[in-house]
Amino acid sequence: MGIDVPFVVGLMLAALVCEWYAPHNPNKSRLPSLFIPLSNNAYFHLHHWMYALLLLFVNPFEGFIEGWLCGILAQGISYEDSFTIIRVK
């Protein structure tokens, strides 16, 4: 079994693109975060890695797209607050 080149390319490109659009420094992010209000003082933070995980479960892709989604997931969970989903004001 050899290296799945399309998967590896997708993985690396996605991680680079995600780091450019949503860097670990929140003041330099090029995309807004998605927050869903739960109450007057709490909200649900929908992280970008959650989108990728959902897509991997809903429709298991292969090759480049699978690598791309895994790259988004890996970059997303590398944040310090990646598992902080419910936030209180």
Backbone hydrogen bonds in HBPLUS format (Angstrom, degrees):
<---DONOR---> <-ACCEPTOR-->    atom                        ^
c    i                          cat <-CA-CA->   ^        H-A-AA   ^      H-
h    n   atom  resd res      DA  || num        DHA   H-A  angle D-A-AA Bond
n    s   type  num  typ     dist DA aas  dist angle  dist       angle   num
A0007-PHE N   A0004-ASP O   3.07 MM   3  5.40 117.8  2.47 106.2 121.0     1
A0008-VAL N   A0004-ASP O   3.06 MM   4  6.38 163.9  2.08 158.7 163.3     2
A0009-VAL N   A0005-VAL O   2.90 MM   4  6.06 165.5  1.92 162.5 166.2     3
A0010-GLY N   A0006-PRO O   2.94 MM   4  6.04 162.9  1.97 145.7 150.8     4
A0011-LEU N   A0007-PHE O   2.87 MM   4  6.07 159.1  1.92 152.7 158.8     5
A0012-MET N   A0008-VAL O   3.00 MM   4  6.18 168.5  2.01 151.4 153.7     6
A0013-LEU N   A0009-VAL O   2.91 MM   4  6.02 168.4  1.93 154.9 158.7     7
A0014-ALA N   A0010-GLY O   2.98 MM   4  5.95 162.9  2.01 146.6 151.8     8
A0015-ALA N   A0011-LEU O   3.13 MM   4  6.28 161.6  2.16 146.4 151.4     9
A0016-LEU N   A0012-MET O   3.06 MM   4  6.28 158.4  2.11 148.4 154.1    10
A0017-VAL N   A0013-LEU O   2.84 MM   4  6.04 167.5  1.86 156.2 159.9    11
A0018-CYS N   A0014-ALA O   2.82 MM   4  5.88 166.0  1.84 153.0 157.4    12
A0019-GLU N   A0015-ALA O   2.99 MM   4  6.05 152.3  2.07 138.3 146.2    13
A0020-TRP N   A0016-LEU O   3.01 MM   4  6.24 140.9  2.17 141.7 152.2    14
A0020-TRP N   A0017-VAL O   3.14 MM   3  5.08 123.7  2.48  92.1 106.6    15
A0021-TYR N   A0017-VAL O   2.89 MM   4  6.19 164.1  1.91 155.9 159.6    16
A0022-ALA N   A0018-CYS O   2.67 MM   4  5.49 160.4  1.71 148.9 155.8    17
A0030-ARG N   A0021-TYR O   2.81 MM   9  5.05 166.6  1.83 153.3 157.0    18
A0028-LYS N   A0025-ASN O   2.97 MM   3  5.66 164.5  1.99 124.0 129.1    19
A0029-SER N   A0026-PRO O   3.48 MM   3  5.33 171.3  2.48 103.0 104.4    20
A0046-LEU N   A0034-LEU O   2.99 MM  12  5.54 162.0  2.02 163.2 168.0    21
A0036-ILE N   A0044-PHE O   2.80 MM   8  4.93 163.5  1.83 144.2 149.7    22
A0044-PHE N   A0036-ILE O   2.72 MM   8  4.93 166.6  1.74 145.2 147.3    23
A0038-LEU N   A0042-ALA O   2.90 MM   4  5.44 170.5  1.91 138.5 137.3    24
A0039-SER N   A0042-ALA O   3.19 MM   3  5.18 156.7  2.25 141.5 136.2    25
A0089-LYS N   A0041-ASN O   2.73 MM  48  5.14 161.2  1.76 142.9 149.5    26
A0043-TYR N   A0087-ARG O   2.88 MM  44  5.45 153.8  1.95 153.1 161.1    27
A0087-ARG N   A0043-TYR O   2.88 MM  44  5.45 172.7  1.89 165.6 167.9    28
A0045-HIS N   A0085-ILE O   2.71 MM  40  5.02 171.2  1.72 156.1 159.4    29
A0050-MET N   A0047-HIS O   3.09 MM   3  5.49 143.7  2.22 106.5 116.5    30
A0052-ALA N   A0048-HIS O   3.46 MM   4  6.84 162.0  2.50 147.0 150.0    31
A0053-LEU N   A0049-TRP O   3.00 MM   4  6.20 159.7  2.05 145.3 150.9    32
A0054-LEU N   A0050-MET O   2.94 MM   4  6.07 162.4  1.97 147.7 152.5    33
A0055-LEU N   A0051-TYR O   2.96 MM   4  6.24 163.1  1.99 153.3 157.8    34
A0056-LEU N   A0052-ALA O   2.95 MM   4  6.19 151.5  2.03 147.6 155.5    35
A0057-PHE N   A0053-LEU O   3.07 MM   4  6.34 149.5  2.16 147.0 154.7    36
A0058-VAL N   A0054-LEU O   2.85 MM   4  6.01 161.4  1.88 156.7 162.4    37
A0059-ASN N   A0055-LEU O   3.09 MM   4  5.90 169.1  2.10 143.5 147.0    38
A0067-GLY N   A0063-GLY O   2.96 MM   4  6.21 159.5  2.00 154.5 161.1    39
A0068-TRP N   A0064-PHE O   2.73 MM   4  5.98 153.6  1.80 151.7 160.2    40
A0069-LEU N   A0065-ILE O   2.93 MM   4  6.16 165.3  1.95 153.1 155.5    41
A0070-CYS N   A0066-GLU O   2.96 MM   4  6.15 156.0  2.02 145.6 152.8    42
A0071-GLY N   A0067-GLY O   2.82 MM   4  6.00 144.5  1.94 145.2 155.2    43
A0072-ILE N   A0068-TRP O   3.02 MM   4  6.35 153.8  2.09 149.2 155.7    44
A0073-LEU N   A0069-LEU O   2.97 MM   4  6.18 160.5  2.01 145.9 151.6    45
A0074-ALA N   A0070-CYS O   2.85 MM   4  6.01 163.0  1.88 146.4 150.8    46
A0075-GLN N   A0071-GLY O   2.97 MM   4  6.06 167.5  1.99 148.2 151.9    47
A0076-GLY N   A0072-ILE O   2.89 MM   4  5.92 156.0  1.94 146.1 153.7    48
A0077-ILE N   A0073-LEU O   2.99 MM   4  6.21 157.4  2.05 153.8 157.9    49
A0078-SER N   A0075-GLN O   3.29 MM   3  5.33 151.6  2.38  98.9 107.2    50
A0082-SER N   A0079-TYR O   3.37 MM   3  4.99 165.0  2.39 104.5 103.3    51
A0084-THR N   A0081-ASP O   3.00 MM   3  5.19 167.2  2.01 114.8 118.1    52
